[in-house]
Amino acid sequence: MNYKAEIPYGAYWSTPFARWQGSFSNLHSLEFAAHVARAELGRRRLDPAIFDHGVLGFSVPQKHSFYGLPWVTGLIGAKGVGGPTLMQACATGVRTLLAAAQEIEVGLANTALVLNCDRTSNGPHLYYPNPRGPGGTGMAEDWVMENFGCDPLGGHSMLTTAENVAKRHGFSTAEQHEVVLRREQQYRESLADGAAFLKRFMTLPFEVPAPGYKKVAGKLEGDEGVSNSTPEGLAALKPVMPGGTVTFGGQTHPADGNAAIVLTTRQGARELATDPKIAVRLHGFGQARAELAYMPEATVPAAQQALAQAGRRIDQIAAIKTHNPFAINDLLFARATGVDWRTMNNHGCSLVWGHPQAPMGTRSVIELIEELVLRGGGFGLFTGCAAGDTSMAVVLEVTDA
């Protein structure tokens, strides 16, 4: 399928991702995303007036986030722009991209800003009133910590879903650690030549604003909190769950940050691209839901659905990116599809640079585009799992305009 919407080459960006309780931990995620968007639009000489639609994604509420997308576009300067606010945990990046593409597909919009942000640090502590409770007391919830640790359908943690898949498919701790070492090596390649790959879509050094957004609180030379593992260090780790296989080294870490993509018509893409000779086209989306408590398995049927809509086979895909909160995700995907896991996730992935949830998929798609450009074009696939044993996937193409 050929969607009418295209991504103008270069009309996208991402902040570095900072490990939770790090440099971004006191920045309101929506206000921070608007602050970054204003700066990045300015660098690309894109007037916020070009937008007639927007889609905002986040998974951790912030103060006043009830006002969602219209608040953020107002802060950016696109004051007449409305649109939805979406939440699908780690699948939010693809979901928001699809929502904007659908709006353009049916002629309700011409140019949309797809912006995703999250701050897992200092998550909200919520109180739910219950006048019928004992003594009129209600219930409390730590939004981030409790939802990481408990799926209300099964009462299990995210980690349990990885262990269930490891047991079903026979993945060992040693195999998972092998994936970790390869993924960290691939990420280090993005740091070569002064982080040249990252600078294709990320402003570095990155000026971290103070909470009032009037002063610079510090600077980041790249992603904050990335591990540099060794075989010996990983081998010394014990599984987190007794009798399990997944160590702290074999999974990602919570993080903070934001990322955005501009989506427009084919003609608009030529006008807004930093290089109008390069076209970035959308060909297929997919979604799936795995068996309860087997979350990593959902990435495979979602990818198959996206490939089917795009009319492509997996062996016709030049580059593959995955959201891999656990190294097990990549082992499973490779076994199910016949892909060599060593060739996936070039230049970086969420296993290494972290897990800020909503913007994670957006950054992955951006990195996929840049990898395809460096390859000289071709088709790419991104697929990633999310809470509730779900997944979303997208197939795109980089080609001559």
Secondary structure, DSSP 8 states (H G I E B T S, - for coil): ---S-B--TT-EEE---EETTSTTTTS-HHHHHHHHHHHHHHHTT--GGG-SEEEEE-SS--TTGGGHHHHHHHHHT-TT----EE--GGGHHHHHHHHHHHHHHTTS-SEEEEEEEEE-TT--EEEE--TTSGGG--EEEEHHHHHHH--TTT---HHHHHHHHHHHHT--HHHHHHHHHHHHHHHHHHTHHHHTTGGGTS-SSEEEE-TTSSSEEEEESS-BS-----HHHHHT---SSTT----GGGB--BEEEEEEEEEE-HHHHHHH-SSTTEEEEEEEEEEEE-STT-GGGGHHHHHHHHHHHHT--GGG-SEEEEE-SBHHHHHHHHHHH---GGGSSTT--HHHH-B-SHHHHHHHHHHHHHHHHHHTSEEEEEEEEETTTEEEEEEEEEEE-
